[in-house]
Every structure is written in structure tokens, then in C-alpha cells.
């Protein structure tokens, strides 16, 4: 490649190199196929190398014969079988010399015009050996110009059409060489084939093709002719003269520079599209993941709302017990604090026994029943929530495993090794969350949970009331909390009876007792409601926190990957925009 003589050209090369490096970073972070990354690595190395002219075509299309004609010497083997079993790179050298570099055979030839060009001869596009096809397709993206050789006796075969479609993906400039035209009996046959090639090339590549009809063997004979005049005439008749003029003259230093700079951009466009496909696949997977996470959050929000509504309803049962107790208390005082029962009033133990029997009655037992129902309900709802999450995650895992296109299909086999880090991490995280939820669901001990919650509730009520826990159940605590009220009330009644038996004292004491009982019960109701509500909120928050904590690693992965993909999407857009800008500048400054 000629030296970059202008600052503009040097700037374009630097910007292209930065563009390729940016795309390589995106590919690496996306875990793109190693072959794509290798293409970019070679493109980075080739920016400063000579112009690369790659010759492709089916075996037996006369590629080797054509190259020998270009060189003016039979340096490459020719035949009716696939003779090119490896890549041949022809470079300028003072003498003919061959050396191997892996799958590549480097041939140095003393041909003057090749000081600025490297020529690559590839295995046939329809090679019998798969490796031949692979190395051909691997080299085409690196070409600055492709010479596509097809044979006059079978132009544009099905395999050639398929190969051209792949060339089109890379955006390469293609020149067509119709070899073996000496097989035609007249110019009309040649014209028909040329028209056929023109129509197919337009259809396949969407461009007006440049086609050179030649006879490679006649061209080689022309170059080997003794007389210069005869050599020129025979060369023109073979068609090789026009093709060589194009390769050597039309593709001058400026045009080679333009194609050299444009070539990586075609590769960039294709590899960027491939990276975008990976991005879209991962974004689709993440959307499914987001739907799972959002679905769980929606369920949790609905669960939380429903739990609070149900709790208020269940708490009202305990309130109703206390309301009923207050009503019975009022009736008791109306019926008991009378002059006709003065002898009962001066006997506190008698009043207390009657109060316990008619007012307190089974209130303690009812509180215990409703409280236990409340506890059992909370424990049951907690378990059901874990079971619902387990079911949702297991369904998601099953769908992925049963999807033939899934990254999980056949995960127990060798395909496991082909998973990218992205696929592996999200699968492992989802399965680990599922296992955690399943483990909690199957090992959930409802009785132990209920006992622990009951003990916690009892302790909270006792601490709030500043009484000792001497019996099991909130009902027993309720009686203990009322004990002080009973003593005060009966004391008031006894003192009032002894002080006077007047018509004014008894009603006053009766109203005083009713007010004290109402105050005590309201205080108890508020105390129980606050304590139970606080405990309920604590347990509900603990349950929700456990669920969110279990799925948090998966949620965090989704959030991180979303941010990563958003950044890579932005980077790819910038790369595509930069590629288009460089294309425009190359055409403006060099084209």
C-alpha cells in the first residue's frame, strides 16, 4: 500500500482504526463469536498492509489458470479437480519463492505491478472439503477488491449465487471474470452469457456489474509469445489485456487507497449488524426476565394490599368482642348499682364474681380464638406467597428448557459448553432463585411459624401493658389487663355504698363505674389494635423482605444487564453513524 501522503488520509486511517477498536470492544462485551472478533483483529492489522485482491470462484472455473496468466508464468497448479487446497497469497519478491504459514502458502513473484498489491487465490466456493470452503469465506471479508471468476460453460451456478449473496453481506466491490470464453462458437453465445451474468449480478448485488470475458490459457500463451507485436495482439484477443489494464491502470494508487479505506467499513457494517442481532436477542431475553420480576412485584403489591384489607377485617373481630364486653358492662352496672342491691354492693368479692360471670364471660376465649385465626391466616398467606413465586419461576424455567431455540435446550448435554457468560449467568441465577423459593416452600413449618408468631404477639402485648406473662393466649392477658379495672370499679362501688345510701350517690357511682370501664376497655382496644397492627406490619414486612431478598440477585442481574445493553446499543449507534460519516468523507476526499 502506498504511503499515506496527506494528513487527510492519515486522519481517516486513525479514525478507522478507532472505529474498529470500538466495535471490537462491543463485540467482546457481547461475547460475539470468536470468528467475528478475529476478523476485526485481522482488519486492524491489514489497515497498513498492501491492497488485497482476493480471487474467488468454483473449483475448475480456471482461477489458478487466470492467476498464472496474470503472472505470465505457470506458478500455480491447474487441473479439473480442486487443485487449490489452501489459501495462496502472492506477494512481490525478487525471485520465485514459496513458504507456508499455517493454512496459507505465501508465493513471492517478481511481477512489477504486485509491489502495490497482494493477490489471494482461494479454494473453490464449492470445495468438496469443508475446510476449503471455510478458509475461502474467512478471507473474503478481508478483501479490498474481489475478482469473481466463473466458467463460460456453467456461469453463475447455484453455489456461486449463494457465495455471492454472502459477499454482498460484506459490502465488497466485486469484479466478474468470465473465463474460458474460447469455448463459445460465436459472439452471439458470448453476448447471451454476458447478458445472463449482468442480470443475475444486478439481482444478487444490486449494482451494475463490471464483467471481463477472458481466456486465461490464451492470455498465458500470449505473454509467453516470443515477438512483442504478436504478444500484444494475442493478449488483447484473450481479453486479459483489458482486465490487466483495469487491475493495473484503473485501480491506480488513488483508487486503491479509496477501496482500501472503504473495505473495513463494509466489514464494520456487517459485524455491527451481527452485534445488533446479539443485542436484540439478549434484550428479548431480558424483557422476559423483566416481565417475571415485574410480575412478582405486582403480585407482591397486590398481596400486600389484600393482606392489609383482610387484617383490618380480622382485627374487627377482636374489636367486636371488646365492644360486646363494654355493652355487657353497662347493663351490669345498670342492673347492679341499685339501692335494692345495697348488700351486694358492700361485698366486693360478690360484685367481682358477678362481673366475671356476666360481663367478662367468654371474652378471653373469643380473643384467643380470633387471635389464633389471625396468626394461622398470616402464616398460611406467607406460605402461599412463596408457593406462587416457586410456581412462576418453575414455569419460566420449564418454558426455556422446552423451547428448541432456547439457550437452555439440551442443557444437560455438550451444548452447555456453548453458553455465553450472559446466558449462563441468567440461567444459573434464575434456577438458584427457583431453588431457594422451592426450598423455603417445601421446608416451611407452619406450626413452628405460628407458635413463634403467637409468642411474639403475646410478648408484645405484655410489654405494652407492663404485665407478666403468666398464661398462654392473649385472652388470658386481656383478663389480667381488666383485673385492675375490676378492682377499681368494685372499690368505688363499695366505698359509695358504705358512705351513703342516698338517691344521688348511687347513680353517681354507677355512672363513674361505667365511665371507668369504658375508658379501660377503649384503652385496652387501642392497646391491642396498636400492638397487633405493629406486629402484623412487622411480619408482613419481614415476609416481603424475604421474598425480595431471594429474588434480588436475579433482579440485580437484570438491572445491570439492562444498563449494559443500553450502553452497548448507544455505542453501536455511534459506530454506525461514524462508519457512514467515514464513507462520505472517503468519497469526498479520495473518490
Secondary structure, DSSP 8 states (H G I E B T S, - for coil): -----SHHHHHHHHHHHHHHHHHHHHHHHHT--HHHHHHHHHHHHHTTS-EEEEEE--TTSSHHHHHHHHHTS--S---SS----SEEEEEE-SS-EEEEETTEEEEEE--GGGGSEEEEE---TT-SSHHHHHHHHHHHTT-SEEEEEEETTS-S-HHHHHHHHHHHHTT--EEEEEE-GGG-SSHHHHHHHHHHHHHHHHHHHSS--EEEE--HHHHHHHHT-SSHHHHHHHHHHHTHHHHHIIIIIIS-HHHHHHHHHHHHHHHHHHHHHHHHHHHHHHHHHHHHHHHHHHHHHHHHHHHHHHHHHHHHHHHHHHHHHHHHHHHHHHHHHHHHSSGGGHHHHT-HHHHHHHHIIIIITTHHHHHHHHHHHHHHHHHHHHHHHHHHHHHHHHHHHHHHHH-TTSTTTTTTSGGGGG--HHHHHHHHHHHHHHHHHHHHHHH--HHHHHHHHHHHHHHHHHHHHT----SSSHHHHHHHHHHHHHHHHHHHHHHHHHH---HHHHHHHHHHHHHHHHHHHHHHHHHHHHHHHHHHHHHHHHHHHHHHHHHHHHHHHHHHHHHHHHHHHHHHHHHHHHHHHHHHHHHHHT-
